[in-house]
């Protein structure tokens, strides 16, 4: 219980950092001015015995510190701000979540390597038969559409437009020349056109002859 600690007179105050090396996280207590290490607690699993929360507060924890020579001690730490205590929890959770994901990926890779491998290679003397009849028909067959006749220079000629209304919407005037029917020759009588009458020649000097002098 954090209420049993001397919270108004802490034995030490400074900054707390969390670092990681491999799968192990390290809680480091450092001097807030010089950065000198005061103590550190290696955490190999969370939640676990290395970090435990108290029963009467969410801002205080008990951590197990080590000096590197095999000596260990349990101390209580607390945060002035509740949001800092929340970040402390989240940082440890995120690290060990990553550790579990890496372990699962390594296990899946190992299972794939140890599992039976699919052999798709040909055995000795094994053959394969391919049916390419349809392919030949497609290459040599003719299409259902007729090619358009090619004009001079290899250009395709378009068919003439159908008979109908002209672009202006008016019907074309009928031809005055009679159409020739099959087997019927065109005679001169059919092609006789009315000849225009010649206008009488005017005397261009008449006015000058009437003038006096």
Helices and strands as residue ranges (DSSP letters): G 2-4, E 15-21, E 24-30, E 37-43, E 51-53, E 60-66, E 72-78, H 82-114, H 133-140, G 152-154, H 206-210
